[in-house]
Amino acid sequence: MSHSSRQGVYAIHAAALILSFTGYFASTINLPALDIIFWRCLFAAGLIFVLLHRPKHWLAVKGQWGWLGLCGLLTGIHWVTYFQAMQWAGWGLGTLALFTFPVMTAMLEPWIKQQGRLAGKDWLLVLLCFAGVLMLLPWHLGWQGAAQSQVFWGLLSGLLSALVWSVRNILVGKHLTGINSFTSVAWQMWVAMLLLLPFISQSPASIALVDWGLMLLLAAVVTALPHALILTALARIPATTAGMISCIQPAYAITWGWLLLGQSMSLLSLMGAGCIVLAAFYESQRRMRA
């Protein structure tokens, strides 16, 4: 492996590791998910604008404002429901629910792009993935207890987050490929922030200093930095390799949740995690090679 390729592998591993830490902020910031995401968008988009200020890039989006607006709306919904999933179901389970998105993308893309129907092996991946999600439920509470549990609603929120993220990614790939990546992400964050503004429940004066510090870390270290690392990695290693390595993120999240917050998982839940990660890994590999 060349030095450049080795740097790319390190960069994508670092990005997956940092992104897996998102659950810590969802669990420890004493604010509703919607409020956290509002400030995350404001700080992260502002940071990208300051550090990567390229006037020609920021304004080179003419004709794409509608798609940027729609993708910004979807980004906001995705982040709010993802954080809500981790607050309700736990760090690891919320991340696992989100990582159904590669399979959801495989389901949705042929329909959105009018490219025909799913193949038989795609349906097998869907079944494997959602069987894994069912294994994450607290079945020791019984059918009724599992369906009424906070974990159940957290997993539903995570699945909604995955669905919205899949649609957003398909639309970005179809309509926004001609825009600088950082410019596109920053504009989507600005849109999400503006749309969330009327719904925030906590005034700035009521937010504790420690929560301000955590939200700044979330924006700088867990939002802007991983995007830079991913772009660095894709310049040095094949997208196939990057996609496969990124599937390790749920394993990181489960480990962090156990070590830092004591969020353990049952054997059945770990088996479900294996099904979801396997489906995501296979789908990511197949799509990158297509």
Residue, then its C-alpha position, 0 to 999 in steps of 0.5 A: m500500500s502506498h503512503s497516499s493510500r495509507q493516509g486515505v485509509y487512516a482518514i476514513h477510519a478517523a471519520a467513522l470513529i469521530l462520527s460514531f461519537t455523535g451519540y455522546f452529544a445526543s445523550t449528554i447535551n441537556l436540550p431537545a434534539l431539535d434545539i441541538i440540531f439548530w445550533r449544530c447547523l448554525f455553528a457548523a455552517g458558519l465554521i465551514f464558511v469562515l474556513l473555506h470562504r470562496p465567494k465564487h463557490w458560495l454563489a455558484v449554485k444558480g438554478q439549484w436553489g430549489w434542490l438545495g432548499l429541499c435537501g436542506l429540509l431533508t437534512g434537518i429532518h434527518w439529523v433531528t430524528y437521528f438524535q431523537a433515536m439515540q436519545w430514546a433508544g440509546w447510542g448504539l441502537g440509534t446508530l444501527a437504525l440509521f445504518t439501514f439507509p444503504v438498503m433503503t437507498a437500494m429500495l428507493e433509487p430505482w423508483i426515484k430515478q425510474q430505473g426499473r425494479l429491485a432484483g431478488k437479491d436486493w429483497l433478500l438484503v431488505l429482509l435481512c436488514f429489517a429482521g436485524v431491526l426486529m432483533l433490536l427490540p426489547w422482546h423480554l418485555g413481551w410483544q405489547g411491552a416491546a411495542q410500547s417501549q421507548v426503544f421501539w419509538g427510538l428505532l422508528s425515529g432512526l428508521l425515519s432518519a434513514l429513509v429521509w437520508s436515503v432520499r436526500n442522498i439520491l437527490v444530491g447525487k441526481h441534482l447537486t453534483g456540479i456544486n462544491s461539496f462543502t458549499s452544498v453541505a453548508w447551504q443545506m445546513w443554513v436552510a435546515m437552521l432557518l426551517l428549525l428556528p421557529f420550533i426551538s424551545q430553549s432561549p440562548a440565555s437558558i442554555a448551560l455553559v457546558d452545553w454550549g461547549l458540547m455543541l461547539l465541539l459537535a459542530a467543529v469536531v463531529t460535523a465539519l472535521p469528518h466531512a473534510l476527512i472523508l473528502t481527503a480519503l476519497a482523493r486517496i483511496p477507491a470509493t469502494t474501500a471508503g464505503m466498506i470501512s465506513c460500515i464499521q461505524p455502528a460497531y464503534a458506536i456500540t463500543w462507545g455507548w457501552l464504555l462511556l454510558g454503560q449501554s449494554m446490548s443483549l445477545l439477540s440485539l448483537m445478532g441484529a446488529g450483525c445483520i444490519v451491518l452485514a446488509a449495509f456492508y454488502e450493499s455499499q460494496r455492491r453499489m460502489r462497484a456498479 
